[in-house]
Amino acid sequence: MFRFPEDRTFVIAEIGINHNGSLDLALQLIDAAVEAGADCAKFQIRTPHISLPPHLWDVMRETPWGEMMTYLEYRQKIELSPRDYLTIVAHCQNRGVIFSASPWDPNAADKLAVLGAPFIKIASASVTNVELVKHIASFNLPVIMSTGMSSFNDIRTAVDILSCVPQLALLVCTSTYPAKPEDLNLQRIYTMKEKFSRCIVGYSGHEPGLWTTLDAVAMGARIVERHITLDRAMPGSDHGASVEPVGFKLLVREIRNFERARGSGEIRVLDCEEASLERLRGPQYAATRATQGPKEQR
């Protein structure tokens, strides 16, 4: 069974609905995620007439295709087909990236399980959807849950339901698009680690820029998720809060650099400092040290 890595940050490229209903665009976004070094390409799966509240069905809205339509029509048009997802799963396998998705209703969760996703993501909007959370728990797969718009009691209730799953990760998240730095409250990473000590803690960001996500990793986030797009100016609801391929590649590179820089915390003279030690403190000090042996502290 799949397990989230313990020795490195698990990076999710959230494609979501940035494919705008196009399989070709979805495949391009997977390729961009792979080139950036992401571990997972994640989508969102809905059964529109189930996941969309009925009072919104006939609400008119603008769409990425330059036409007005009802919210239900929009959701139906932007949803990829089961055959599309078979192609997407195969493409992810061929490119060596993990496929997963956020199901927004039990029927969508069933589709995701049939597709063989190794873990299931619960979106912030679904934290209080007890029926859906219970249904996802029944699959006995690892789960990642974003926690935007949620109180401590909301999260605790969902965590209790999900206590049976093999691994549970909670992502600190602010559900505004884009989010302002002053609204991110990254200190929640420490609070989550303390209050939900059996869970992996991570971060899902919607803010402009990359530095706050790197801060989250430095504060202990073991999983990070950022939306990916080919162009932030593309029409669609999430593109403006997403990261373009060049930025996503830079983000992953700097996360990996931080992992290398983090080290063990041991206090000692580093091997790479030996030449500097002799040059700057003199050969006599180096010789004395070699004879006596280093007195190291941790």
C-alpha positions as CSV (number, residue, x, y, z in Angstrom):
1,M,0.0,0.0,0.0
2,F,1.1,3.5,-0.8
3,R,2.7,5.6,2.1
4,F,3.7,9.2,2.1
5,P,7.5,9.6,2.2
6,E,9.2,10.3,5.6
7,D,12.5,11.6,4.2
8,R,11.4,14.1,1.7
9,T,8.6,16.6,1.0
10,F,5.7,15.1,-1.0
11,V,4.9,17.7,-3.7
12,I,1.4,17.8,-5.3
13,A,0.7,19.7,-8.5
14,E,-2.9,20.5,-8.2
15,I,-4.3,20.5,-11.7
16,G,-7.9,20.6,-10.3
17,I,-10.1,22.0,-13.0
18,N,-7.4,24.1,-14.7
19,H,-7.8,21.8,-17.7
20,N,-11.0,23.7,-18.5
21,G,-12.7,20.5,-19.6
22,S,-10.0,19.7,-22.2
23,L,-8.2,16.3,-22.2
24,D,-5.4,17.7,-24.3
25,L,-4.8,20.5,-21.8
26,A,-5.0,18.0,-18.9
27,L,-2.2,16.0,-20.5
28,Q,-0.1,19.1,-21.0
29,L,-0.5,20.0,-17.3
30,I,0.6,16.5,-16.3
31,D,3.7,16.9,-18.4
32,A,4.4,20.3,-16.9
33,A,4.0,18.8,-13.4
34,V,6.5,16.0,-14.3
35,E,9.0,18.5,-15.8
36,A,8.7,20.6,-12.6
37,G,9.6,17.6,-10.4
38,A,6.2,17.1,-8.7
39,D,5.4,13.8,-7.1
40,C,1.7,13.8,-7.8
41,A,-0.6,15.3,-10.4
42,K,-4.0,15.8,-8.8
43,F,-7.4,16.5,-10.2
44,Q,-10.9,17.2,-9.0
45,I,-13.8,14.9,-9.8
46,R,-17.5,15.8,-9.4
47,T,-20.9,14.4,-10.3
48,P,-22.3,17.8,-11.1
49,H,-26.0,17.2,-10.2
50,I,-24.9,15.7,-6.9
51,S,-22.1,17.9,-5.8
52,L,-23.6,21.2,-6.8
53,P,-26.4,22.4,-4.5
54,P,-29.7,22.6,-6.4
55,H,-30.2,26.3,-5.6
56,L,-27.1,27.0,-7.8
57,W,-28.2,24.9,-10.7
58,D,-29.8,27.7,-12.7
59,V,-27.5,30.5,-11.6
60,M,-25.9,32.1,-14.7
61,R,-22.2,32.5,-14.8
62,E,-19.3,33.3,-17.2
63,T,-17.3,30.4,-18.4
64,P,-13.7,29.8,-19.8
65,W,-15.3,29.3,-23.2
66,G,-16.5,32.9,-23.4
67,E,-20.2,32.1,-23.1
68,M,-22.8,32.4,-20.3
69,M,-24.5,29.3,-19.1
70,T,-26.1,27.9,-15.9
71,Y,-23.8,26.8,-13.1
72,L,-25.0,23.2,-13.6
73,E,-24.3,23.3,-17.4
74,Y,-20.8,24.8,-16.6
75,R,-20.0,22.0,-14.2
76,Q,-21.1,19.4,-16.6
77,K,-19.1,20.8,-19.5
78,I,-15.9,21.2,-17.4
79,E,-16.0,17.7,-16.1
80,L,-13.8,15.2,-17.8
81,S,-15.3,11.9,-18.9
82,P,-14.5,8.4,-17.4
83,R,-12.7,7.6,-20.7
84,D,-10.7,10.8,-20.3
85,Y,-9.6,9.7,-16.9
86,L,-8.5,6.3,-18.1
87,T,-6.2,8.2,-20.5
88,I,-5.0,10.5,-17.7
89,V,-4.2,7.6,-15.4
90,A,-2.2,5.8,-18.2
91,H,-0.4,9.0,-19.0
92,C,0.6,9.5,-15.3
93,Q,1.9,6.0,-15.2
94,N,3.9,6.5,-18.4
95,R,5.4,9.7,-17.1
96,G,6.2,8.3,-13.6
97,V,3.9,10.6,-11.6
98,I,1.3,9.6,-9.1
99,F,-2.4,10.2,-10.1
100,S,-5.0,11.3,-7.5
101,A,-8.0,13.6,-7.2
102,S,-10.4,15.3,-4.8
103,P,-13.9,13.7,-5.1
104,W,-16.7,16.1,-4.3
105,D,-19.4,13.5,-3.8
106,P,-19.6,9.7,-3.0
107,N,-20.2,8.8,-6.7
108,A,-17.0,10.7,-7.7
109,A,-15.2,8.9,-4.8
110,D,-16.3,5.5,-6.3
111,K,-14.9,6.6,-9.7
112,L,-11.6,7.5,-8.1
113,A,-11.3,4.2,-6.3
114,V,-12.0,2.3,-9.6
115,L,-9.3,4.3,-11.3
116,G,-6.8,3.0,-8.7
117,A,-5.7,6.2,-7.0
118,P,-3.2,5.3,-4.2
119,F,-4.6,8.0,-1.9
120,I,-7.7,10.2,-1.8
121,K,-7.8,14.0,-1.2
122,I,-10.6,15.7,0.7
123,A,-11.0,19.3,-0.3
124,S,-11.5,22.0,2.3
125,A,-15.1,22.5,1.1
126,S,-15.8,18.8,2.0
127,V,-14.5,18.7,5.6
128,T,-17.9,19.0,7.1
129,N,-19.6,16.7,4.5
130,V,-19.9,13.8,7.0
131,E,-21.5,11.5,4.4
132,L,-18.6,11.9,2.0
133,V,-15.9,11.7,4.7
134,K,-17.4,8.5,6.0
135,H,-17.6,7.1,2.4
136,I,-13.9,8.0,1.7
137,A,-12.9,6.4,5.1
138,S,-14.5,3.1,3.9
139,F,-12.0,2.7,1.1
140,N,-9.2,2.1,3.7
141,L,-6.7,4.2,1.6
142,P,-4.4,7.0,2.8
143,V,-6.1,10.3,2.9
144,I,-5.0,14.0,2.6
145,M,-7.5,16.6,3.9
146,S,-7.2,20.3,3.4
147,T,-8.5,22.4,6.3
148,G,-9.5,25.8,4.9
149,M,-12.7,27.3,6.2
150,S,-12.7,24.9,9.1
151,S,-12.8,25.3,12.9
152,F,-10.9,23.1,15.2
153,N,-14.1,21.1,16.0
154,D,-14.8,20.7,12.2
155,I,-11.3,19.2,11.7
156,R,-11.5,17.0,14.9
157,T,-14.8,15.5,13.8
158,A,-13.5,14.6,10.4
159,V,-10.2,13.3,11.9
160,D,-12.2,11.0,14.2
161,I,-14.2,9.6,11.2
162,L,-10.9,9.0,9.4
163,S,-9.1,7.4,12.3
164,C,-9.3,4.0,10.6
165,V,-7.4,5.0,7.4
166,P,-3.7,3.8,7.1
167,Q,-2.3,7.4,6.9
168,L,-4.0,10.8,7.4
169,A,-2.4,14.1,6.4
170,L,-3.9,17.5,7.3
171,L,-3.0,20.5,5.1
172,V,-3.0,24.0,6.5
173,C,-5.0,26.0,4.0
174,T,-6.6,29.4,3.5
175,S,-9.5,29.2,1.1
176,T,-9.3,32.5,-0.7
177,Y,-8.1,32.8,-4.3
178,P,-5.5,34.3,-4.2
179,A,-4.8,34.4,-0.5
180,K,-3.0,37.4,1.1
181,P,0.2,36.7,3.1
182,E,-1.4,38.1,6.3
183,D,-4.2,35.6,6.0
184,L,-2.1,32.5,5.8
185,N,-1.5,31.9,9.5
186,L,1.4,29.5,9.0
187,Q,1.7,29.0,12.7
188,R,-1.2,26.6,12.3
189,I,1.4,24.1,11.2
190,Y,2.8,24.0,14.7
191,T,-0.7,23.9,16.2
192,M,-1.7,21.0,13.9
193,K,1.4,19.0,14.9
194,E,0.6,19.5,18.5
195,K,-3.2,18.9,18.4
196,F,-3.2,16.1,15.8
197,S,0.1,14.4,16.6
198,R,-0.8,11.2,14.8
199,C,-1.4,13.0,11.5
200,I,1.1,14.1,8.9
201,V,0.9,17.9,8.6
202,G,1.3,19.8,5.3
203,Y,0.4,22.9,3.5
204,S,-1.9,23.8,0.6
205,G,-1.3,27.3,-0.8
206,H,-3.2,29.7,-3.0
207,E,-1.2,32.8,-2.5
208,P,1.0,34.7,-5.1
209,G,4.6,33.9,-5.0
210,L,6.6,30.9,-3.6
211,W,8.4,32.0,-0.5
212,T,5.5,31.3,1.9
213,T,5.3,27.7,0.7
214,L,9.0,27.4,1.3
215,D,8.5,28.8,4.8
216,A,5.8,26.2,5.4
217,V,8.3,23.4,4.5
218,A,10.9,25.0,6.8
219,M,8.2,25.0,9.6
220,G,7.7,21.2,9.1
221,A,5.2,20.7,6.3
222,R,5.8,17.2,4.9
223,I,3.3,17.6,2.0
224,V,2.8,20.7,-0.1
225,E,0.2,21.4,-2.7
226,R,0.1,24.3,-5.2
227,H,-2.2,24.7,-8.2
228,I,-0.4,24.5,-11.5
229,T,-1.4,26.2,-14.8
230,L,0.2,26.8,-18.1
231,D,-0.8,30.5,-18.0
232,R,-2.2,32.4,-15.0
233,A,-4.0,34.7,-17.5
234,M,-6.1,31.8,-18.9
235,P,-9.8,32.1,-18.3
236,G,-11.1,29.9,-15.5
237,S,-11.7,30.2,-11.7
238,D,-8.4,28.9,-10.4
239,H,-5.7,30.0,-12.9
240,G,-5.1,33.3,-11.2
241,A,-4.2,31.5,-7.9
242,S,-2.0,29.0,-9.6
243,V,1.8,28.7,-10.4
244,E,3.1,28.5,-13.9
245,P,5.5,25.8,-14.9
246,V,8.7,27.8,-14.5
247,G,7.7,28.9,-11.1
248,F,6.6,25.4,-10.1
249,K,10.0,24.0,-11.2
250,L,11.7,26.7,-9.1
251,L,9.5,25.8,-6.1
252,V,10.4,22.1,-6.2
253,R,14.1,22.9,-6.8
254,E,14.2,25.1,-3.7
255,I,12.3,22.6,-1.6
256,R,14.9,20.0,-2.5
257,N,17.7,22.5,-1.8
258,F,16.2,23.1,1.7
259,E,16.1,19.4,2.3
260,R,19.8,19.1,1.5
261,A,20.6,22.2,3.6
262,R,18.5,21.1,6.7
263,G,21.1,18.6,7.8
264,S,21.1,16.6,11.1
265,G,21.6,19.3,13.6
266,E,24.8,17.8,14.9
267,I,27.4,20.4,16.0
268,R,30.9,19.4,14.6
269,V,33.6,20.5,12.2
270,L,32.2,19.6,8.8
271,D,34.4,17.6,6.4
272,C,34.0,20.5,3.9
273,E,35.5,22.9,6.5
274,E,38.8,21.0,7.0
275,A,40.8,22.9,4.3
276,S,39.5,26.2,5.6
277,L,40.3,25.2,9.2
278,E,43.9,24.7,8.4
279,R,44.1,27.8,6.2
280,L,42.4,30.2,8.6
281,R,43.5,28.8,12.0
282,G,46.8,27.5,11.0
283,P,48.4,24.0,10.6
284,Q,49.4,23.9,14.3
285,Y,45.7,24.0,15.3
286,A,44.8,21.4,12.7
287,A,47.6,19.1,13.9
288,T,46.5,19.5,17.6
289,R,43.0,18.7,16.7
290,A,44.0,15.6,14.8
291,T,46.0,14.4,17.8
292,Q,43.4,15.1,20.4
293,G,40.3,14.3,18.4
294,P,37.3,16.6,18.1
295,K,35.1,17.3,21.1
296,E,31.7,17.3,19.5
297,Q,28.4,18.5,20.9
298,R,24.9,17.7,19.8
